[in-house]
Amino acid sequence: MGIYLYVKSGKQYELIPQIRLTRSKNGTTGTVIVEVNIKELGFLANSFDPIYGIALKRANSLRMADICNFVWASGRPVKFVGIFIFSSIDEKQDFFNYYPYYALDNHLEFFPAKS
């Protein structure tokens, strides 16, 4: 599994973003929030190629984010955020089962949710 940024020209760039996972109280649905600091997208600084979206890519599937936005502060973009909404338990469970392997492969750490 990988998380990729797609631009209009068709190029794709692999990212290792911050990821937050949520699930509903009954556990049937959930969201994945993917955040990338703009400083990490420095390779796009001199490009006029617009961002098409962010996607979760596996060997046999590609899932584009349902919502993509920039977070702005002081008139400048500081983060790029993609939100994946899982509306079925199978879809959610597929990601939630595979994510720990992705995290270990990319040397990511797990932190408990903040209340």
C-alpha positions in Angstrom: 0.0 0.0 0.0 1.1 3.5 -0.7 -0.3 7.0 -0.5 0.3 9.0 -3.6 -0.3 12.6 -4.7 -1.6 12.9 -8.3 -1.2 16.0 -10.4 -3.1 16.9 -13.6 -0.3 15.8 -16.0 -0.6 12.2 -14.7 2.5 12.2 -12.6 2.3 10.6 -9.1 4.5 11.2 -6.1 4.6 8.8 -3.1 4.1 10.5 0.3 4.5 9.4 3.9 1.9 11.7 5.5 0.4 12.0 9.0 -2.6 9.8 9.2 -5.6 9.9 11.6 -8.1 7.2 11.7 -11.7 7.4 13.1 -14.6 5.1 13.3 -18.2 5.3 14.2 -19.5 4.2 17.6 -20.9 1.0 16.2 -17.8 0.4 14.1 -19.4 0.1 10.7 -18.0 3.2 9.1 -14.9 5.4 9.4 -12.7 8.0 8.0 -9.0 8.3 7.2 -7.6 11.8 7.3 -4.3 12.2 5.5 -2.2 15.4 6.2 0.9 16.6 4.4 2.8 19.7 5.4 3.4 22.0 2.4 7.1 22.0 3.1 7.1 18.3 2.3 5.7 19.2 -1.1 8.7 21.3 -2.1 9.2 19.3 -5.3 6.1 21.1 -6.6 7.4 24.6 -5.9 8.4 25.4 -9.5 5.6 23.4 -11.1 2.4 24.9 -12.5 0.9 21.4 -12.6 -2.3 21.5 -10.5 -2.9 18.9 -7.9 -5.5 16.4 -9.0 -5.9 14.5 -5.7 -4.5 12.1 -3.2 -5.0 8.3 -3.4 -4.5 5.1 -1.5 -2.9 2.7 -3.9 -2.5 -1.1 -3.5 -1.4 -3.7 -6.0 -5.0 -4.3 -7.2 -6.9 -1.1 -6.3 -6.7 2.7 -6.3 -9.0 4.8 -4.1 -9.0 8.6 -4.6 -9.8 10.8 -1.6 -13.4 11.9 -1.2 -12.4 15.4 -0.1 -9.1 17.3 -0.7 -8.4 20.8 0.8 -5.6 23.1 1.8 -5.4 24.4 5.3 -4.5 28.1 5.3 -2.7 30.2 7.9 -1.8 33.9 7.5 -2.8 33.9 3.9 -0.6 30.9 2.9 -1.3 27.2 2.6 0.3 25.2 5.3 -1.1 21.7 4.9 -2.8 19.6 2.2 -5.5 17.4 3.6 -7.3 14.4 2.0 -10.3 12.7 3.6 -11.3 9.2 2.8 -14.8 8.3 3.9 -15.6 4.6 4.3 -19.3 4.0 4.2 -19.4 0.2 4.5 -17.8 -2.1 7.1 -16.0 -4.1 4.4 -14.4 -1.0 2.9 -13.3 0.3 6.3 -12.1 -3.0 7.6 -10.0 -3.6 4.5 -8.0 -0.4 5.2 -7.9 -0.8 9.0 -6.5 -4.3 8.6 -3.8 -3.3 6.2 -2.8 0.0 7.7 -0.6 -1.5 10.5 1.6 -3.2 7.9 1.9 0.1 6.0 2.9 1.9 9.2 5.6 -0.7 10.1 7.0 -0.7 6.6 7.4 3.1 6.7 8.7 3.3 10.3 5.6 5.1 11.6 4.5 5.2 15.2 1.0 4.8 16.7 -0.3 7.3 19.2 -3.5 7.1 21.2 -6.3 9.4 20.3 -6.4 12.8 22.0 -9.6 13.5 23.9 
